[in-house]
Amino acid sequence: MKVLSYLKEKSISIIFILYLFFLVLFTKSNFNAAKKGITLWANNVVPSLFPFFVAVELLKHTNLIYFLSIKLDKYMKPIFNLPGVASFPFVMGLISGYPVGAKIVSDLYSNNLCTQKEAERMLAFTNNSGPLFIIGTVGCSFYSNTSIGILLLISHVLSSICVGIILGIISRINSATNKFTANSTQSASTNNFSSLLQGDIRIADLGGILGSAIVSAIKSILMIGGFVTIFSVILSILNNTKILTIISYFISNIFHINSDYIVGLLTGFLEFTNGLYKISTINNKMLSINLILSSFIIGFGGISVTLQVLNIISKNKLSIKTYIFGKLLHGTISALFTFLILSIPIFSLNL
């Protein structure tokens, strides 16, 4: 018992030591995996996300968030039980992709524009995969079919809205059991809108604003690049040690599922881009299975994205629990939507 207790206490340290050991043991394959991760980041992540990071930083210097907050407050409250300010991370999160939504929510909370509970709920459904990745990378590149990308995007957006509605209903139920909580949440949600108002931006200020926006965007994009590279190496280690193969073998025997799907799902659970690629390469007469699993992975985002979000929100001490629950729910509902859409004969993509 003492040994088990000691191992549990030192588990993180042991994992780090093993990681270093396997880095040395599989030097060549890890080197290639790191190069692949950096290439993936440079060719796909930077072009798709960097401009959006800069745009978000620039928009903070305008009155857009203020006007969205005022105009959409009457819709966000009844639908999501959130203030109108939540519309900004929701829209930008859907347009840009992971982890832009999380970054915006963290900034809103830092500026006291929402309560802690509201910020944690926002994280769960405003931090989403973007259309450029879903249609371009997954649809066109992985499946060589734009229609598949559009189908997955529709499922992704609809499930995101559903998660927001479900979490809003849960928050109302919790608030109803505690009058004090309900009142404090209301007052915190609707204040500080006036602090969003910005003065007119002068031409003389444009250079400084753009420069600070680029610096902030570079910091965020480098952080993402680090996560992508590290997880590419971790996946390389898991493949070399046959851990994924062994786990998938046992699961496939228990549930009688193709082991290739298990490997793809486990890979996507760790890092969603690599997992999506693996699933797209599985040959199967029923393409719908590939798409349903892909839809789940896109919705969940993987541990890599979860750690990116944790890194962003840690400075504000926001809990990651609601986010994880929301993303698992997002992936499940997204997979269900994909299944339902594919069940309609006109949308059937079975081969």
N, C-alpha and C positions, 0 to 999 in steps of 0.2 A: 504493500500500500504506500509506503514511504517513497519507493522508487517511482510509482505512478504519479504521486503528488509532486515529486521533484521534476519529473518530465513535463507535467502540465505547467508548472511554474516557469520552467525554462524553455517551453516549446518554441517561442518566437526566436530565441537565441539559437536553438538547435536548427531551426529552419534556415536561418541566415548562414550558419556554419556549413550546412549541407549544400546550400546554394553556392557558396564559395568553392566548396570541394568539387562539385559537378562542373563549375565553370572551368576549373583547371583540367578535370578529367576529360571533358568533351570540348576541348579548346577549339578545334577546327570547326565542328558543326555549330558551336555557339557563336563563333566569329561570323560564319555565314548567316546565321539567324539574325544577329545584330545588324549586319549589313542590309538584310532583307527588311528588317523593321524600320531602319532609317530611310531606306528607299521608299517603302510604303508611306511613311510619314511625309517625306519630301514631295512625292509625286501625287499623293491623294489628300492628305490632311491639310498641309500648308495652303495649297491653292484653294481649297474649299472653305476652310475656317478662318484663315488669317484676315481676309477682307471683311468678314463679318465681325470679328473681334474689334477691328479698327472702327467699323460702322457703329457698333454698340457704344464704344467710348465717345465717339463724336456726337451721337444722339443724346448723350447725357448732358451736353452743353446746349441743348435746345429745349423747347417747351413741349415736345412730343409726348413725353411720359405724363406730363400734367394733363394735357388735353385728352389722352387716352383714358386716364384715371377718371376724369369728370364725365366723359361721354359714355364710357362703358361700365361705370359703377352700377347702374340700374340693371345691367345684364349679368355681370360677374357675381353680384350678391345672391340673386335667386338661383342661379345655375350652380355656382361653385362655392357659395358662402364665403367669398373673398372680396376684398376691395377692388375697385377699378384698376388700381395700379398693377394688379396681377396680370392684366391683359398684355402688358409690355413683354415680360419674360415668356408668356405663353406664345405670342405671335413670333417673337424673335427666336425662341427655341425651336419652333416648327420650321422656320425658314432656314436657320443656320445649321443646327445640329449640335450633338454633344460637344463640349459641356457648356455651351453658351448660356442656356437657360439657368443653369446652376450659378454661374457667375453673376448674372443679372439679379437673381433672387438674393444672393449674398450681399450685393451692393444695396438693394432696397432695404434689407434688414439693417444693414450698417447705418443707413440714413433714417432709421426709425419710421419707415413708411409701411411697416406691417409688423405684426406680433411674431413671436418665436414660433408658435403653433401654425400660424398662417404661412410663414416662410417654409416650414418643414413640409406642409401640405403642397405648397407651390412647387417645391423641388420634385415631388413625386410625379407630377404630370406636365411640368413645363420644360423639363430637361429631356429633349427628344432627338432622335436622328433626323437629319435634314433631307429634303427632297433631292438635293444634288447627289448625296451618297446613295439613297435608296434607289432612285431611278437610274442614275449614271453608273455607279459602281456595281450595285447588286443586280439591277435589271439589265442594263446594257452590257456591262463587262462580264459579270459572273454567269448570267443566264442567256446573254445575247438576245434579249427580248425586252423592249421598252414597256410593253403591256404588263409584263410581270412586275416591273418596277412600279408602275402606276397602281396596280392592284395592291402591292405591299404597302405603298404610301397611304392609300385610302384606309386600309386596315389599321395602320399605325396612327393616323390622325383620329379616326373614330374611337379607337381604344383609349387614346390619350384623354379625349373629352369624357369618356365613360369613367376613367379613373378619377378625374377631377370631380365629377358629379358624385361618385360613390364616397370619396373622402369628405366631400362637403356634407353629405347626408350623415356620415358617421360623426362629424364635428358638431352638427346640430343636435344629434342624439346625446352626445357627451355634454354639450352646453345646457341642454334641457334638464339634466340631472344636477346641475350646479349653477344656480342663478348668478352667483358672484362671478364665476368664470365667464358666463355669457355676457355680463355687463362690461367687464374689463376688456374683453376681446372686441366688443363693439366700439368702445371709445378709442382703443389703440388702432383700430383698422381705418377709421375715417379721419384721423388727424394728420397734420403735416402735409396735406396736399399742396398747400401754398408754398411749401419749401421747395417744390419741384419747379417753380417758376424761375426762369433764367432771364437775365437781361439780354439785350440785343448783342450778338456777337460781332465785334468789329473786325475789319480786314486785318488790322494790326495784330490782333490776337490769334488769327487763323494759324500762323506758323507754329506758335507755341502749343496750341490745342492739338493740332495734327501730330506734332512731335511727341507729346505726352501720350496720345492715343496709340501711336505706333510702338512706343516703348512698352506700354502696358500689354498690347497685343502680342509682342514678341515674347514677353515673360510667360504669358499663358500658352502660347504655341510651343515654346520650348519645353514646358512642363508636360504637355501632351506627348511630344516627341520622346521624352524620357520614358513615359509609361509604355508607349507602343514598343519601343526598343527592348525594354526590360521584359515585357510579357512575351515578346517574340523569342527571347532567349529562354525564358521559363518553359515555353511550349517545346522548344528544342530539347531541353533537359528531360521533360516528361516523355517525349518520344524516344529519346535515346535509352532511358531507363525502362521503357516499355510499360510505364505505369498506366498511361491512358489505355493501352491495348489490354492489359490485365483487367482493369476495371470494366471496360466495355465488354470483355469476354464474359465475365460473371453476370453482368446486367442483361446481356443479350440472351444468355442461357436461361435466366430466371423468367424474363418476360417475353422470350421468343421474338426479339426485335433484331433487325439487321445491325451487326456490330459497327458498321460504317456510320450509321446514323448516331449511335451512342458516342463514337469518337468525335463526330462533328458537333454534337450537342455539348459534350464536355469541353471541347476546344472553344466553342462559342461562349460557354459559361465563363471561361477565363478571359478570352479576348474575342470580341464579336466579329471583327473583320476576318480573321483567320478561320473562325468557325463557319461563317457564312460561305466562304470560298470552298471549304471542305465539303459542306452539304451540297453546294451547287454542282460539284464534280461527281456526286454519287449517281450512277446509272440505275434508273428504276422506271418501270412501266408507268407507275403512278407519280407523275411529277408533282401532284398536289401535296404529297408527303414532304417533299423537299421544301416546298413553299410554306407549308404550315410551320415547320420547324424553323425556317428562316425568319418567318414573321415573329415567332416567339423570341428569337435571339435579338432581332432588331429592337423589339419592345423592351426587353430586359437590359440590354446594353453590355452585359458582362461585368466581371469583377474589375477589370481594368478601368472602365468608365466609372464604376462605383468609387474606386480609390481616387480617381481624378476629382470627383465631386467632393469626397471626404477632404481632400487636400484644400479645396476652395473654401469649404464651409467651416473648416476647423478653427479658423481665426475668430469666427463668430460664435463658436461653441453650439452650433446647431446639431441636433441629433440626426444620425443617418438611418435610424430604424424605420421611420415613415417612408423614406425614400426607397429603401430596399423592398418593403412591402408593396409600395406603389408600383415599382418597376416589375416585380414578379407578377403582380396583377395585370399590369400593362401588357406584358408578354403573353400571358394566358388569354386575355380578352382579344388581343391582336390575332393570335393563332385561331381563336374561335371565329372571328370575323372573316379571316382568310378562308377557313373551312366552309362557312356559310356562303360566301361569294362564289367559291368554286363549285358549290352544290347546285348553283343555278346553271342550267344547261348551256345558256348562251355564253357564260364565262368559263366553261369547263376547259382546262388546259391539259387534261390527261393525254398521255401519249400511247 
